[in-house]
């Protein structure tokens, strides 16, 4: 690590020509930066004379030398060249292709620090976007974390405000993913499969992924090897030609069952019998082999047509005591260990006694609905995807649960219709996509006035936005628990509980 030159602060520039268009930095200029924060995408944030530069791979508290890559009016991007002073939270990333692959963003950051940063990300969004008061002193950077007792104590001593608890992390934050979705391409004439390089659609070939279950790696490797042997062509995004687009593998952690889905650009698969025979011989855990046909010029993975090539149509897994049938296109949480924590906290916030009526908006295949139905009088689930509702009904039947009703449609249309039928929920649970709740759903919640709303979020910014709407409509956000569903990535899920004032 180089010594910093005496008499020059870390945010001063190296000798350079005059700045262009009034900006304090030029493209290709080398600068010394103090990294004062990190964006929600995991880039370090530094400043030169008030001008913001984003530096991939830099951590808060570091001093770095970087080359300016691109400038805009108010900010720019720079490449990390040298660590002048490293953060105590910096570690060596264990993945050999971490610098090339775009799958993870935080492997160079100590896991405890990741959890603290994710909590702070939630706090910052609540304050900045939601204009909401958070109890206790906000934690800046990654120097410290609050224990649950300290967070509760802070809420008492600081008066009003949302309690934001420490991020629920994993004891073993590796090999947690039960689903691999691997794009297939050609490099140097050979079939390759892996993650896309950061910010591109160039595939980095990968033999192992440290956040995937090892068995998923084995299946992907075997499919690539067999594809090469059998002369299977890979889909080319530019020409629209070639057969194999993606390999999707699902692993049920509790039962051990596995499903393989070949996503193809056309229905006919050459040497299909040889392919199926070899997969069955090499991978006995695979009990279902499916084909999904996608002939569209798109980067969306699945097409509309799915068929079973061999074996079962579904595999089975459990969340807690609830069993689920997972089909080729079912949405199912990818981290089963943390899903139990996430749903456990959702159940705790719902505070069910067995007498309540619960509505689950965005219910998917019924995972949260059935988890809640164990402790509620009646649960109603709504989802806009018809196939998901079919799966949800099948899962309710699978578990012998008769106190759950599922309906296809948009939540903001179906829930008011339920209200007209006299259905009055004590609790409404929402688990929306990244874009957050539809405004009409929020209006519906405010009209129905359940005692509690439990909001499961995969995006802190839209969570903060929607909490503001609910607060303005007469609710009080009591507590938020961040949950680390995707260690070593920038994503954080949260569960919030709101009570009617």
C-alpha positions in Angstrom: 0.0 0.0 0.0 1.5 3.3 -1.0 2.2 6.1 1.5 0.2 9.2 1.1 2.3 12.3 0.2 2.7 14.7 3.1 1.0 18.1 2.9 -1.8 17.0 0.5 -5.2 16.0 1.6 -6.8 12.8 0.2 -9.4 14.8 -1.8 -6.8 17.0 -3.6 -6.2 16.3 -7.3 -2.9 15.2 -8.9 -1.3 17.7 -11.4 -3.6 17.9 -14.5 -4.7 20.2 -17.3 -7.5 22.7 -16.7 -11.0 21.2 -16.1 -13.5 21.0 -19.0 -16.9 22.8 -19.0 -16.4 24.1 -15.5 -16.1 20.6 -13.9 -13.4 20.2 -11.2 -12.2 16.9 -12.9 -11.5 15.6 -16.4 -12.0 12.2 -18.0 -8.8 10.0 -17.5 -7.5 12.2 -14.7 -6.2 10.5 -11.6 -7.5 11.8 -8.3 -7.1 11.0 -4.6 -10.4 10.5 -2.8 -11.8 10.1 0.7 -14.7 7.5 0.4 -17.4 8.9 2.5 -20.3 6.5 1.8 -21.6 3.8 -0.5 -24.5 3.8 -2.9 -27.4 1.3 -2.9 -25.6 -0.4 -5.8 -22.4 -0.9 -3.7 -20.2 1.8 -5.3 -18.0 3.9 -3.0 -18.9 7.6 -2.9 -16.0 10.2 -3.0 -15.9 14.0 -3.6 -13.5 16.3 -5.3 -14.2 20.0 -4.6 -17.9 19.1 -4.1 -18.1 17.0 -7.2 -19.2 13.4 -6.6 -17.4 10.4 -8.0 -18.7 6.8 -7.8 -15.9 4.2 -7.4 -16.7 0.5 -7.9 -15.0 -1.6 -5.2 -14.2 1.3 -2.8 -15.5 1.1 0.8 -16.6 3.9 3.2 -13.6 5.2 5.3 -11.0 4.4 2.6 -8.6 6.7 0.8 -8.1 5.7 -2.8 -6.4 6.7 -6.0 -8.8 6.5 -8.9 -9.0 7.3 -12.6 -12.0 9.3 -13.8 -13.9 7.2 -16.4 -16.9 9.4 -17.2 -18.3 12.7 -16.0 -21.8 14.2 -16.1 -22.9 17.6 -14.8 -23.2 16.7 -11.1 -21.4 13.4 -10.8 -19.0 11.0 -12.5 -17.5 7.5 -12.3 -14.0 6.5 -11.5 -11.9 3.3 -11.5 -10.1 2.2 -8.4 -6.4 2.1 -9.0 -4.8 1.9 -5.6 -5.8 1.7 -2.0 -4.0 4.4 -0.1 -5.7 3.5 3.2 -7.9 0.4 3.4 -11.1 0.1 5.5 -10.9 -2.3 8.5 -14.0 -3.8 7.0 -12.2 -4.8 3.8 -11.5 -8.5 3.2 -10.2 -10.6 0.3 -13.1 -11.8 -1.7 -13.0 -15.7 -1.8 -14.5 -16.0 -5.3 -11.8 -16.2 -8.1 -14.0 -14.4 -10.6 -15.5 -11.8 -8.3 -13.8 -8.8 -10.1 -15.3 -9.9 -13.4 -18.7 -11.3 -12.4 -21.8 -9.1 -11.7 -23.6 -11.6 -9.5 -22.2 -10.3 -6.1 -21.2 -6.7 -5.2 -20.0 -7.0 -1.5 -17.7 -9.9 -1.2 -14.8 -7.5 -0.4 -16.7 -6.3 2.7 -16.7 -8.1 6.0 -20.1 -9.8 6.6 -20.8 -8.0 9.9 -20.2 -4.7 8.1 -22.5 -5.8 5.3 -25.3 -6.3 7.8 -24.7 -2.9 9.4 -24.6 -1.2 6.0 -27.9 -2.8 5.0 -29.6 -1.6 8.1 -28.3 1.9 7.5 -29.6 1.7 3.9 -33.1 1.0 5.2 -32.7 3.9 7.8 -31.5 6.3 5.1 -34.4 5.5 2.8 -37.0 5.9 5.6 -35.6 9.3 6.5 -34.7 10.6 3.0 -37.6 9.3 0.9 -40.3 8.6 3.5 -39.5 11.7 5.6 -40.0 9.3 8.6 -38.6 9.7 12.0 -36.3 6.8 13.1 -35.8 6.1 16.8 -32.3 6.3 18.2 -29.2 7.8 16.7 -28.8 6.7 13.1 -25.7 4.5 12.5 -23.5 6.1 9.9 -21.0 3.9 8.0 -20.2 0.5 9.3 -18.4 1.1 12.6 -21.1 -0.3 14.9 -24.4 -2.1 15.0 -27.2 -2.1 17.6 -28.2 -5.2 19.4 -32.0 -5.7 19.5 -32.1 -4.7 23.2 -30.2 -1.5 22.4 -32.5 -0.7 19.5 -35.5 -1.1 21.8 -33.9 1.0 24.5 -33.0 3.7 22.0 -36.7 3.8 20.9 -37.7 4.4 24.6 -35.1 7.0 25.3 -35.5 8.9 22.1 -39.3 9.1 22.2 -41.4 8.8 19.0 -39.9 7.1 15.9 -39.7 3.8 14.0 -37.6 1.1 15.6 -35.2 -0.3 13.0 -33.8 -3.5 14.3 -30.4 -5.0 13.4 -30.4 -6.9 10.1 -31.1 -10.6 10.5 -28.1 -12.3 8.9 -26.9 -15.8 8.3 -24.6 -17.9 10.4 -23.2 -19.4 7.2 -23.7 -16.8 4.4 -22.5 -19.0 1.6 -24.1 -21.6 -0.7 -27.6 -20.4 0.2 -29.3 -20.1 -3.2 -31.7 -22.9 -4.1 -32.1 -21.7 -7.7 -29.6 -21.1 -10.5 -30.6 -19.2 -13.7 -27.5 -19.4 -15.9 -27.3 -17.8 -19.3 -25.6 -19.9 -22.0 -23.4 -18.5 -24.7 -20.3 -19.2 -26.9 -16.8 -18.1 -26.2 -13.9 -19.2 -28.5 -16.2 -21.7 -30.1 -17.1 -23.5 -26.9 -20.4 -23.6 -24.9 -20.1 -21.4 -21.8 -22.5 -20.6 -18.9 -22.2 -18.2 -16.0 -23.2 -14.8 -14.8 -23.0 -11.7 -16.9 -20.0 -9.4 -16.4 -20.9 -6.2 -14.5 -22.9 -3.8 -16.6 -22.9 -6.0 -19.7 -24.3 -9.1 -21.4 -20.9 -10.7 -21.8 -21.0 -14.1 -20.1 -18.3 -15.0 -17.6 -17.9 -18.8 -17.7 -18.2 -20.2 -14.2 -17.6 -23.7 -12.8 -18.6 -22.9 -9.3 -20.6 -20.1 -7.6 -20.0 -19.6 -3.8 -23.6 -18.4 -3.2 -25.2 -21.3 -5.1 -25.8 -24.7 -3.5 -23.0 -27.0 -4.6 -25.6 -29.4 -6.3 -26.7 -26.6 -8.6 -23.1 -26.1 -9.7 -22.9 -29.8 -10.5 -26.0 -29.8 -12.6 -25.0 -26.7 -14.6 -21.5 -28.2 -15.2 -23.0 -31.5 -16.4 -25.4 -29.8 -18.8 -22.7 -27.6 -20.3 -20.4 -30.7 -20.7 -23.1 -32.8 -22.3 -24.1 -29.9 -24.6 -20.5 -29.6 -25.9 -20.3 -33.4 -26.5 -23.7 -33.4 -28.3 -22.9 -30.3 -30.4 -25.8 -28.3 -28.9 -25.7 -24.6 -30.1 -26.0 -21.7 -27.7 -28.5 -18.8 -28.4 -26.9 -15.7 -29.8 -28.7 -12.5 -28.6 -27.5 -10.5 -31.7 -28.5 -12.9 -34.4 -31.4 -14.6 -32.6 -30.0 -18.0 -33.7 -28.9 -21.0 -31.6 -30.8 -23.3 -29.3 -29.9 -23.2 -25.6 -30.7 -19.9 -23.9 -30.6 -20.6 -20.2 -30.1 -23.5 -17.8 -32.4 -23.2 -14.7 -31.8 -25.5 -11.8 -34.0 -25.7 -8.6 -33.0 -27.5 -5.4 -35.3 -28.4 -2.6 -33.1 -28.1 0.5 -35.4 -30.1 2.8 -36.3 -33.0 0.5 -33.1 -32.9 -1.7 -35.2 -33.1 -4.9 -33.9 -31.2 -8.0 -35.5 -29.9 -11.2 -33.7 -29.0 -14.4 -35.3 -26.6 -16.9 -33.7 -26.2 -20.4 -34.8 -22.8 -21.8 -34.6 -23.2 -25.6 -35.1 -21.0 -28.7 -37.4 -23.6 -30.4 -39.1 -26.8 -29.6 -36.8 -29.4 -31.2 -33.8 -30.6 -29.2 -31.2 -32.6 -31.1 -30.1 -35.9 -29.5 -32.8 -35.5 -26.8 -32.8 -39.2 -25.7 -29.1 -39.2 -25.3 -29.2 -35.9 -23.4 -31.9 -37.1 -21.0 -30.3 -40.5 -20.5 -26.9 -38.9 -19.6 -28.5 -36.4 -17.2 -30.5 -39.2 -15.4 -27.4 -41.3 -15.2 -25.0 -38.6 -13.9 -27.5 -36.7 -11.7 -29.7 -39.0 -9.7 -31.1 -36.2 -7.5 -32.7 -34.7 -10.6 -36.3 -35.9 -10.5 -37.8 -33.5 -13.1 -36.4 -32.4 -16.5 -38.5 -29.7 -18.2 -38.2 -27.6 -21.3 -39.3 -24.0 -21.6 -39.6 -22.6 -25.1 -38.8 -18.9 -25.6 -38.4 -17.7 -29.2 -38.8 -14.0 -28.5 -35.9 -11.5 -29.1 -35.8 -10.6 -25.4 -33.7 -10.9 -22.3 -36.7 -12.2 -20.3 -35.7 -15.8 -19.3 -38.9 -17.7 -19.7 -41.4 -18.1 -22.6 -45.0 -19.1 -22.2 -44.7 -22.8 -23.3 -43.3 -25.3 -20.7 -43.4 -29.1 -21.0 -42.1 -32.0 -19.0 -39.4 -34.0 -20.8 -39.0 -36.6 -18.1 -40.0 -37.2 -14.5 -42.3 -35.1 -12.3 -44.0 -31.9 -13.1 -43.0 -30.5 -9.7 -40.6 -30.9 -6.8 -41.5 -30.5 -3.2 -40.0 -28.5 -0.4 -40.9 -27.1 3.0 -41.0 -23.7 4.7 -41.4 -24.5 8.4 -44.1 -27.1 8.5 -45.8 -26.1 5.3 -45.1 -28.2 2.1 -44.9 -26.6 -1.3 -45.0 -28.0 -4.8 -42.6 -26.0 -7.0 -43.1 -26.1 -10.8 -40.7 -24.9 -13.5 -42.0 -21.3 -13.5 -43.2 -21.0 -9.8 -41.7 -18.1 -7.9 -40.2 -19.5 -4.7 -37.9 -17.7 -2.3 -34.3 -18.5 -3.3 -32.8 -18.6 0.3 -34.8 -21.1 2.3 -32.9 -20.6 5.6 -33.7 -16.8 5.6 -37.2 -17.3 4.3 -38.1 -19.0 7.5 -36.8 -16.0 9.4 -38.6 -13.5 7.1 -41.9 -15.3 7.4 -41.4 -15.9 11.1 -41.0 -12.1 11.6 -44.1 -11.5 9.3 -46.1 -13.9 11.5 -44.8 -12.2 14.7 -45.8 -8.8 13.3 -49.3 -10.1 12.3 -49.8 -11.0 16.0 -52.4 -13.6 15.2 -54.5 -15.4 17.9 -56.4 -17.8 15.6 -59.5 -15.5 15.3 -58.3 -13.1 12.7 -59.2 -12.6 9.0 -56.1 -11.9 7.0 -55.7 -10.6 3.4 -52.4 -11.5 1.6 -51.9 -9.1 -1.4 -49.4 -10.3 -4.0 -49.7 -13.8 -2.6 -47.7 -15.7 -5.4 -47.9 -19.4 -4.9 -49.3 -18.9 -1.4 -46.1 -19.1 0.6 -47.0 -16.4 3.1 -50.7 -17.1 3.0 -50.3 -20.7 4.1 -47.7 -19.7 6.7 -50.3 -17.3 8.2 -53.2 -19.7 7.8 -51.7 -22.0 10.5 -52.5 -19.3 13.0 -55.5 -17.3 11.5 -59.2 -18.0 11.2 -59.4 -17.2 7.5 -56.8 -16.0 4.9 -57.6 -14.5 1.5 -54.8 -14.4 -1.1 -54.8 -12.5 -4.3 -52.3 -12.6 -7.2 -52.4 -11.3 -10.8 -50.6 -14.4 -12.3 -53.1 -17.2 -13.0 -50.5 -20.0 -12.9 -49.4 -18.8 -9.4 -52.9 -19.0 -8.1 -53.3 -22.5 -9.5 -50.1 -23.4 -7.6 -51.4 -21.7 -4.5 -54.6 -23.7 -4.5 -52.7 -26.9 -5.1 -50.4 -26.0 -2.1 -53.4 -25.4 0.2 -54.9 -28.7 -0.8 -51.5 -30.4 -0.4 -51.4 -29.2 3.2 -55.1 -29.8 3.9 -55.7 -26.2 4.7 -59.4 -25.3 4.1 -59.3 -21.8 5.7 -57.6 -20.2 2.7 -59.2 -18.7 -0.4 -57.2 -17.6 -3.5 -58.4 -15.4 -6.3 -56.8 -14.2 -9.6 -56.6 -10.5 -10.3 -55.0 -7.2 -9.3 -55.1 -6.6 -5.6 -56.5 -3.1 -6.1 -59.5 -4.6 -7.9 -60.1 -7.8 -6.0 -59.8 -6.5 -2.4 -62.5 -3.8 -2.8 -64.8 -6.5 -4.3 -64.1 -8.6 -1.2 -65.0 -5.6 1.0 -68.4 -5.4 -0.8 -68.9 -9.0 0.1 -68.5 -8.2 3.7 -64.9 -9.4 4.2 -63.3 -7.1 6.7 -59.6 -8.0 7.4 -58.0 -7.6 10.8 -54.6 -7.7 9.1 -53.4 -7.0 5.6 -50.1 -8.4 4.5 -48.4 -7.0 1.3 -45.3 -8.4 -0.4 -45.1 -6.4 -3.6 -42.5 -6.4 -6.4 -39.6 -3.9 -6.4 -41.8 -1.1 -7.7 -43.8 -1.3 -4.5 -47.6 -1.2 -4.0 -50.0 0.1 -6.6 -51.4 3.4 -5.3 -54.9 2.1 -5.6 -54.0 -0.8 -3.3 -52.7 1.7 -0.7 -56.0 3.6 -1.1 -57.9 0.4 -0.5 -56.0 -0.4 2.6 -56.7 3.1 4.0 -60.4 2.6 3.2 -60.6 -0.9 4.8 -58.6 0.2 7.9 -57.3 -3.1 9.2 -55.8 -3.0 12.7 -52.4 -3.9 11.4 -50.6 -3.8 8.1 -47.5 -6.0 7.6 -45.3 -4.9 4.7 -42.7 -7.3 3.3 -40.4 -5.4 1.0 -37.5 -6.1 -1.4 -36.8 -2.5 -2.0 -36.1 0.0 0.8 -36.9 3.1 -1.4 -40.4 2.0 -2.4 -41.0 0.7 1.1 -40.3 4.2 2.5 -42.5 5.8 -0.2 -45.4 3.5 0.6 -45.0 3.8 4.4 -45.3 7.6 4.0 -48.7 7.2 2.2 -50.0 4.9 4.9 -48.7 7.1 7.7 -50.5 10.1 6.1 -53.6 8.0 6.0 -53.7 7.3 9.7 -51.2 4.5 10.4 -48.1 4.5 12.5 -45.0 2.5 11.5 -43.9 0.8 14.7 -40.9 -1.4 13.7 -38.9 -2.5 10.7 -36.6 -5.5 10.6 -34.2 -5.8 7.7 -33.5 -9.4 6.6 -30.4 -10.4 4.6 -31.9 -12.7 2.0 -29.0 -12.3 -0.4 -25.6 -12.1 1.4 -22.7 -10.5 -0.5 -25.1 -8.6 -2.8 -26.6 -5.1 -2.3 -30.1 -6.4 -1.9 -31.9 -6.2 1.4 -35.5 -7.3 2.3 -37.4 -5.8 5.2 -40.6 -6.5 7.2 -42.5 -3.5 8.6 -45.5 -3.5 10.9 -48.0 -0.6 11.0 -50.8 0.0 13.4 -53.9 2.1 13.0 -53.6 5.2 15.1 
